[in-house]
């Protein structure tokens, strides 16, 4: 375990050095951003959009018991912006993009392409890992913005046309209680989660030694590790932000 931690810290140091020094492979980063966005946009949308509907469907009945139906939009907006959208978007990025990045790097490792890059004086960390990390950091918050919109829209559908809540009251409480801070908190979480996905995928992909079985194991371990990291980090950040009053 200690040796594994040492390897990860060494890997993390190499990534940080590659991030702040030249050369940078912008074309490769843009290509990975496009690939990740195309692979994740539909699964992320399908995963998050029903969440707003479920919150409104259950919330209408609960808030009606206390005569506070108008407060549903405030609860819906904060839940979507701060918790559900960042967590679910990041989990889907881990499942779709993280596993793909780990499998790609692991395959390159097995085929000897990583060693070939080193022979050609091309830093594998700089050329293979860093673009994936940057792509995850940028795309995850953008996907969260999309899921925020879809989650609020699906929640509005089940609250206003189907739940009987007044549209004006719904929008008034939504804009009064949900602030820009809620959006920025969600985007900050997504950036942190995306960083974790890219780093873990790159580390486990480079750790592959031989055989297709290890490539599949690296992809599977990436999904499991990043989901656990996302949920644990989300809890820690939520506690810290609540204690800070943010």
C-alpha positions in Angstrom: 0.0 0.0 0.0 2.8 2.4 0.9 4.5 1.6 -2.4 1.3 2.3 -4.3 0.9 5.7 -2.5 4.5 6.5 -3.4 3.9 5.7 -7.1 0.7 7.8 -7.2 2.4 10.8 -5.6 5.3 10.5 -8.1 2.8 10.2 -10.9 0.9 13.2 -9.5 4.1 15.3 -9.4 4.9 14.4 -13.0 1.4 15.5 -14.1 1.7 18.8 -12.2 5.0 19.5 -13.8 3.6 18.7 -17.3 0.7 21.0 -16.7 2.8 24.1 -16.0 5.6 23.5 -18.5 5.9 23.2 -22.3 5.3 21.7 -24.7 1.5 21.4 -24.5 -0.6 19.3 -26.9 -3.7 21.4 -27.4 -4.9 19.5 -30.5 -5.0 16.2 -28.6 -6.8 17.9 -25.7 -9.4 19.3 -28.0 -9.9 15.9 -29.6 -10.4 14.2 -26.3 -12.8 16.9 -25.2 -14.9 16.3 -28.3 -14.8 12.5 -27.8 -15.8 12.8 -24.1 -18.6 15.2 -24.8 -20.1 13.1 -27.6 -19.9 9.9 -25.5 -21.3 11.5 -22.3 -23.9 14.0 -23.4 -26.8 11.5 -23.9 -26.1 9.2 -20.9 -25.7 12.2 -18.6 -28.9 13.8 -19.9 -30.8 10.6 -19.5 -29.4 10.1 -16.0 -30.1 13.5 -14.5 -33.2 14.7 -16.3 -35.5 12.2 -14.5 -34.1 13.3 -11.1 -35.9 16.7 -11.3 -39.1 14.9 -12.2 -38.8 12.5 -9.2 -38.0 15.4 -6.8 -41.1 17.3 -8.0 -43.3 14.2 -8.1 -42.5 13.3 -4.5 -42.0 16.9 -3.3 -45.4 18.1 -4.3 -47.1 15.5 -2.1 -44.9 16.3 0.9 -45.0 20.1 0.6 -48.8 19.9 0.2 -49.1 18.4 3.7 -47.7 21.6 5.1 -49.3 24.0 2.6 -45.9 25.0 1.3 -46.1 23.9 -2.3 -44.5 27.2 -3.5 -41.2 26.3 -1.8 -40.8 23.3 -4.0 -38.9 25.2 -6.6 -36.3 26.4 -4.1 -35.7 22.9 -2.8 -35.6 21.6 -6.4 -33.1 24.2 -7.6 -30.7 23.8 -4.7 -30.8 20.0 -4.9 -30.1 20.0 -8.6 -27.5 22.7 -8.7 -25.5 21.7 -5.6 -25.8 17.9 -5.3 -27.6 15.8 -8.0 -26.3 17.4 -11.1 -22.6 17.6 -10.1 -22.5 14.1 -8.6 -24.5 12.3 -11.4 -22.8 14.1 -14.2 -19.4 13.3 -12.8 -20.3 9.6 -12.2 -21.5 9.3 -15.8 -18.2 10.9 -17.0 -16.3 8.4 -14.9 -18.3 5.5 -16.3 -18.1 6.7 -19.9 -14.9 8.7 -20.2 -12.8 7.5 -17.3 -13.0 3.8 -18.3 -12.3 4.8 -22.0 -9.2 6.8 -21.1 -7.9 4.0 -18.8 -8.5 1.4 -21.5 -6.9 3.5 -24.2 -3.8 4.1 -22.1 -3.6 0.5 -21.0 -3.8 -0.7 -24.6 -1.0 1.6 -25.6 1.0 0.3 -22.7 0.4 -3.3 -23.7 1.3 -2.6 -27.3 4.5 -0.9 -26.4 3.4 2.5 -27.6 4.1 4.2 -24.3 7.7 3.0 -24.4 7.9 4.0 -28.0 6.9 7.6 -27.0 9.6 7.6 -24.4 12.2 6.4 -27.0 11.2 9.3 -29.3 11.8 11.7 -26.4 8.0 12.4 -26.0 6.9 12.4 -22.4 4.0 9.9 -22.1 2.5 11.8 -19.1 2.5 15.0 -21.1 1.1 13.5 -24.3 -1.2 10.9 -23.1 -2.3 11.7 -19.5 -2.5 15.5 -19.3 -4.9 15.9 -22.3 -7.3 13.5 -20.7 -7.2 15.3 -17.4 -7.7 18.7 -18.9 -10.6 17.3 -21.1 -12.4 15.9 -18.0 -11.9 19.1 -16.1 -13.4 21.2 -18.8 -16.2 18.9 -20.0 -17.6 17.8 -16.7 -18.8 21.4 -15.6 -20.2 22.0 -19.1 -22.2 18.8 -18.8 -23.4 19.9 -15.4 -24.8 23.1 -16.9 -26.8 21.0 -19.4 -28.0 18.7 -16.7 -29.0 21.7 -14.5 -31.3 22.9 -17.3 -32.8 19.5 -18.0 -33.3 18.8 -14.3 -35.1 22.1 -13.7 -37.2 21.7 -16.8 -38.3 18.1 -15.9 -39.0 19.3 -12.3 -41.1 22.2 -13.7 -43.1 19.9 -15.9 -44.1 17.7 -12.9 -44.6 20.6 -10.6 -46.6 23.1 -12.7 -48.6 21.4 -15.5 -48.9 18.1 -13.7 -48.7 19.1 -10.0 -50.9 22.2 -10.1 -48.4 24.6 -8.7 -48.7 28.2 -10.0 -46.0 29.0 -12.6 -45.4 32.5 -11.2 -44.9 31.3 -7.7 -42.6 28.5 -8.9 -40.4 30.9 -10.8 -40.5 33.6 -8.1 -39.2 31.3 -5.3 -36.7 29.7 -7.7 -35.1 33.0 -8.6 -35.2 34.3 -5.0 -33.8 31.4 -3.1 -31.4 29.8 -5.7 -28.4 32.1 -6.2 -25.3 32.2 -8.4 -23.4 30.7 -5.5 -25.4 27.5 -5.8 -24.4 27.3 -9.5 -20.7 28.1 -8.8 -20.6 25.5 -6.0 -21.9 22.8 -8.4 -19.4 23.8 -11.1 -16.5 23.8 -8.6 -17.5 20.3 -7.5 -17.6 19.2 -11.1 -14.1 20.5 -11.9 -12.7 18.7 -8.8 -14.5 15.5 -9.7 -13.4 15.7 -13.3 -9.8 16.2 -12.2 -10.1 13.0 -10.1 -11.5 11.1 -13.0 -8.7 12.1 -15.3 -5.9 11.5 -12.8 -7.2 8.0 -11.7 -7.8 6.9 -15.3 -4.3 7.9 -16.3 -2.7 6.3 -13.3 -4.5 3.0 -13.6 -4.0 2.9 -17.4 -0.2 3.4 -17.0 -0.2 0.7 -14.3 -1.2 -2.0 -16.9 1.6 -4.4 -17.5 0.4 -7.1 -19.9 -2.6 -8.7 -21.4 -6.1 -7.6 -22.4 -7.4 -8.8 -19.0 -5.5 -6.1 -17.2 -6.8 -3.5 -19.6 -10.3 -4.5 -18.8 -9.5 -4.5 -15.1 -8.0 -1.0 -15.3 -11.1 0.3 -16.9 -13.3 -1.4 -14.3 -11.2 -0.2 -11.4 -11.3 3.3 -12.8 -15.1 3.4 -12.7 -15.3 1.9 -9.2 -12.5 4.1 -7.7 -13.7 7.3 -9.2 -17.3 6.8 -8.2 -16.2 6.1 -4.6 -14.0 9.2 -4.7 -16.8 11.3 -6.1 -19.4 10.3 -3.5 -16.9 10.6 -0.6 -15.6 14.0 -1.8 -19.1 15.3 -2.4 -20.0 14.5 1.2 -16.9 16.2 2.6 -17.5 19.3 0.5 -21.1 19.5 1.5 -20.2 19.3 5.2 -17.6 22.0 4.8 -19.8 24.3 2.8 -22.7 23.9 5.3 -20.3 24.7 8.2 -19.1 27.8 6.3 -22.6 28.9 5.6 -22.2 28.8 1.8 
